[in-house]
Amino acid sequence: MNYLQVVVEAFRSMSANRLRTVLTMLGIIIGITSVVLLLALGDSMKTFIGKELEQLGTNMLFISPGGDRASGQRMRANAAPALTLADAAALNALPSLAGAAPALQGSFKLSAGNETSTSAVHGVTPAMFKIRTWKLEQGSSFSEADVRAAARMVVIGRKVADQFFYKTDPLGKYIRIENVAFQVVGVLHGEGKQVDGGDLADLVLVPITAARANLIRSPFPDNVQYVVAQGKSGNDLKDGVEDIKETLRDRHRIKFEEPDDFRVDNLASFAETAKKISAGIAVLLGLIGAISLIVGGIGIMNIMLVSVTERTREIGIRMAIGAKPRDVLLQFLTEAVVICLVGGIIGILLASGFAALITATGKFDVFITSSAVIVACGFSSLVGVFFGYYPARRASKLLPVDCLRYE
């Protein structure tokens, strides 16, 4: 028999016992569906996290007051840890950084017409737009002159614009923030989570000086809540972190043995951690799918052993008319591989259907990659060979005389 005849015989044997074949395939179908879908989920999760981190910016540093020196000596000296506009200006001049921008933030009541809501309002400088890669869909951002003049201007996100100015042009209109009128000069483009947990489409941005003069009043007018810095392209962010620490320690007159009174959070380190976690979860999901596939392979081995017992006389007749042990081995091994491959194809189709259903919800995109399909097909073939070899070898070792006498 040539190999084509062996494959044809394998399909004939499968069609002769259709119910048993379907039940045998079921374990492989479930296993392959799990492997392909879980691998796709793992890859999609990594892609999703990568896109989110890319949108946030992986070369940014966030400097905030506090650090390891939260309460001790400075609190006793009535000098709580703080960052100032002068600190931000000093960081902006560092050669290892592309820029640094201070910010204030608070939650305030917004109103326009009959609409009211409560939202976080950010006091920022024009440099913040460049550092955070905020783009404008309409209008423009405020200028340095507007910051110096503490102009009552506001740039809003798309959701805010739709809420207060539905189907009308928001430019030139006014939003009252705690009963102080701010003129809308721009609308941000896009949406998506920001590092502080907010959504880009929900942002309300005003000049930092206008926020200090009208909204966030403080006995320390130069203090800011945080500073966002951007590392220069091609430079190691570690150099920027060291320069920031050295500059702020010098400006805050912190002695060598004393801890920092500020924190520097490196978003790139968060990105690396997130990538490692997502890669580990992807591997774990693949292993879970592989376990179900191994269970299906054990089912194939059991069914093939039953098949060998039922077809003992058939094996004896084949050997009596000239079939060699390797022919019997090849026949039963081919049947196992064919069952796994057919089950694998069905499993891939089912996994593609489930992925399409998940993607159709609009909450998470799941795509079946060619690598997942190749892995699934290769793994199903290996399962067929591995779990089909023992029954096939057992069949090939039977003696023709014993087979013909078998009842």
DAKA-V72744 format. One record per residue. N is the residue number from 1. RES is the residue in one small letter. PHI is phi in whole degrees, -180 to 180 (none if undefined). Layout:
BEGIN
N;RES;PHI + N;RES;PHI
END
This chain:
BEGIN
1;m;none + 2;n;-86 + 3;y;-67 + 4;l;-61 + 5;q;-64 + 6;v;-62 + 7;v;-66 + 8;v;-61 + 9;e;-64 + 10;a;-63 + 11;f;-67 + 12;r;-64 + 13;s;-65 + 14;m;-66 + 15;s;-72 + 16;a;-70 + 17;n;-129 + 18;r;-65 + 19;l;-63 + 20;r;-64 + 21;t;-63 + 22;v;-64 + 23;l;-65 + 24;t;-66 + 25;m;-68 + 26;l;-57 + 27;g;-62 + 28;i;-68 + 29;i;-60 + 30;i;-64 + 31;g;-64 + 32;i;-67 + 33;t;-58 + 34;s;-65 + 35;v;-61 + 36;v;-65 + 37;l;-68 + 38;l;-70 + 39;l;-63 + 40;a;-64 + 41;l;-62 + 42;g;-63 + 43;d;-64 + 44;s;-65 + 45;m;-64 + 46;k;-63 + 47;t;-64 + 48;f;-62 + 49;i;-65 + 50;g;-62 + 51;k;-66 + 52;e;-64 + 53;l;-68 + 54;e;-65 + 55;q;-67 + 56;l;-72 + 57;g;97 + 58;t;-96 + 59;n;-112 + 60;m;-106 + 61;l;-124 + 62;f;-114 + 63;i;-109 + 64;s;-134 + 65;p;-73 + 66;g;126 + 67;g;69 + 68;d;-79 + 69;r;-113 + 70;a;-73 + 71;s;-124 + 72;g;-37 + 73;q;-62 + 74;r;-70 + 75;m;-66 + 76;r;-68 + 77;a;-88 + 78;n;59 + 79;a;-137 + 80;a;-65 + 81;p;-57 + 82;a;-153 + 83;l;-116 + 84;t;-125 + 85;l;-61 + 86;a;-67 + 87;d;-61 + 88;a;-63 + 89;a;-65 + 90;a;-66 + 91;l;-68 + 92;n;-64 + 93;a;-89 + 94;l;-68 + 95;p;-69 + 96;s;-83 + 97;l;-115 + 98;a;-81 + 99;g;169 + 100;a;-147 + 101;a;-135 + 102;p;-82 + 103;a;-155 + 104;l;-122 + 105;q;-152 + 106;g;-162 + 107;s;-101 + 108;f;-139 + 109;k;-83 + 110;l;-108 + 111;s;-152 + 112;a;-160 + 113;g;65 + 114;n;-95 + 115;e;-92 + 116;t;-139 + 117;s;-163 + 118;t;-115 + 119;s;-148 + 120;a;-76 + 121;v;-115 + 122;h;-110 + 123;g;-95 + 124;v;-136 + 125;t;-112 + 126;p;-57 + 127;a;-63 + 128;m;-63 + 129;f;-62 + 130;k;-72 + 131;i;-66 + 132;r;-88 + 133;t;53 + 134;w;-79 + 135;k;-108 + 136;l;-105 + 137;e;-86 + 138;q;-142 + 139;g;69 + 140;s;-149 + 141;s;-89 + 142;f;-82 + 143;s;-101 + 144;e;-63 + 145;a;-64 + 146;d;-65 + 147;v;-67 + 148;r;-63 + 149;a;-87 + 150;a;53 + 151;a;-65 + 152;r;-85 + 153;m;-119 + 154;v;-143 + 155;v;-112 + 156;i;-121 + 157;g;-80 + 158;r;-63 + 159;k;-65 + 160;v;-65 + 161;a;-63 + 162;d;-68 + 163;q;-71 + 164;f;-94 + 165;f;-134 + 166;y;-64 + 167;k;59 + 168;t;-133 + 169;d;-76 + 170;p;-77 + 171;l;-62 + 172;g;88 + 173;k;-76 + 174;y;-120 + 175;i;-116 + 176;r;-93 + 177;i;-110 + 178;e;51 + 179;n;67 + 180;v;-108 + 181;a;-79 + 182;f;-121 + 183;q;-85 + 184;v;-75 + 185;v;-113 + 186;g;-163 + 187;v;-126 + 188;l;-71 + 189;h;-95 + 190;g;88 + 191;e;-152 + 192;g;144 + 193;k;-66 + 194;q;-106 + 195;v;-62 + 196;d;-81 + 197;g;96 + 198;g;-79 + 199;d;-109 + 200;l;-57 + 201;a;-74 + 202;d;-103 + 203;l;-70 + 204;v;-129 + 205;l;-119 + 206;v;-130 + 207;p;-58 + 208;i;-62 + 209;t;-72 + 210;a;-68 + 211;a;-64 + 212;r;-68 + 213;a;-76 + 214;n;-115 + 215;l;-123 + 216;i;-102 + 217;r;-84 + 218;s;-152 + 219;p;-70 + 220;f;-117 + 221;p;-66 + 222;d;-91 + 223;n;-73 + 224;v;-127 + 225;q;-84 + 226;y;-162 + 227;v;-129 + 228;v;-106 + 229;a;-119 + 230;q;-124 + 231;g;-73 + 232;k;-71 + 233;s;-62 + 234;g;90 + 235;n;-93 + 236;d;-74 + 237;l;-62 + 238;k;-62 + 239;d;-64 + 240;g;-63 + 241;v;-62 + 242;e;-64 + 243;d;-65 + 244;i;-62 + 245;k;-63 + 246;e;-64 + 247;t;-65 + 248;l;-70 + 249;r;-64 + 250;d;-68 + 251;r;-69 + 252;h;-90 + 253;r;54 + 254;i;-90 + 255;k;-71 + 256;f;-58 + 257;e;-84 + 258;e;-92 + 259;p;-76 + 260;d;-67 + 261;d;-106 + 262;f;-150 + 263;r;-123 + 264;v;-122 + 265;d;-102 + 266;n;-98 + 267;l;-67 + 268;a;-63 + 269;s;-68 + 270;f;-63 + 271;a;-63 + 272;e;-65 + 273;t;-63 + 274;a;-63 + 275;k;-65 + 276;k;-64 + 277;i;-64 + 278;s;-65 + 279;a;-65 + 280;g;-64 + 281;i;-65 + 282;a;-62 + 283;v;-64 + 284;l;-62 + 285;l;-63 + 286;g;-63 + 287;l;-66 + 288;i;-61 + 289;g;-64 + 290;a;-65 + 291;i;-61 + 292;s;-65 + 293;l;-70 + 294;i;-65 + 295;v;-60 + 296;g;-63 + 297;g;-65 + 298;i;-64 + 299;g;-62 + 300;i;-63 + 301;m;-61 + 302;n;-62 + 303;i;-66 + 304;m;-67 + 305;l;-65 + 306;v;-64 + 307;s;-64 + 308;v;-62 + 309;t;-64 + 310;e;-68 + 311;r;-106 + 312;t;-60 + 313;r;-63 + 314;e;-60 + 315;i;-63 + 316;g;-62 + 317;i;-63 + 318;r;-60 + 319;m;-69 + 320;a;-66 + 321;i;-98 + 322;g;120 + 323;a;-69 + 324;k;-93 + 325;p;-54 + 326;r;-67 + 327;d;-67 + 328;v;-65 + 329;l;-58 + 330;l;-64 + 331;q;-63 + 332;f;-70 + 333;l;-66 + 334;t;-64 + 335;e;-60 + 336;a;-65 + 337;v;-67 + 338;v;-63 + 339;i;-59 + 340;c;-68 + 341;l;-68 + 342;v;-64 + 343;g;-62 + 344;g;-64 + 345;i;-63 + 346;i;-62 + 347;g;-63 + 348;i;-64 + 349;l;-64 + 350;l;-65 + 351;a;-63 + 352;s;-64 + 353;g;-64 + 354;f;-64 + 355;a;-63 + 356;a;-65 + 357;l;-66 + 358;i;-65 + 359;t;-65 + 360;a;-65 + 361;t;-68 + 362;g;82 + 363;k;-92 + 364;f;-155 + 365;d;-92 + 366;v;-122 + 367;f;-123 + 368;i;-81 + 369;t;-90 + 370;s;-63 + 371;s;-65 + 372;a;-66 + 373;v;-66 + 374;i;-63 + 375;v;-61 + 376;a;-64 + 377;c;-64 + 378;g;-64 + 379;f;-69 + 380;s;-66 + 381;s;-65 + 382;l;-64 + 383;v;-61 + 384;g;-61 + 385;v;-68 + 386;f;-66 + 387;f;-86 + 388;g;-93 + 389;y;-67 + 390;y;-61 + 391;p;-61 + 392;a;-67 + 393;r;-67 + 394;r;-64 + 395;a;-65 + 396;s;-71 + 397;k;-88 + 398;l;-69 + 399;l;-88 + 400;p;-56 + 401;v;-65 + 402;d;-66 + 403;c;-67 + 404;l;-70 + 405;r;-87 + 406;y;-73 + 407;e;-106
END
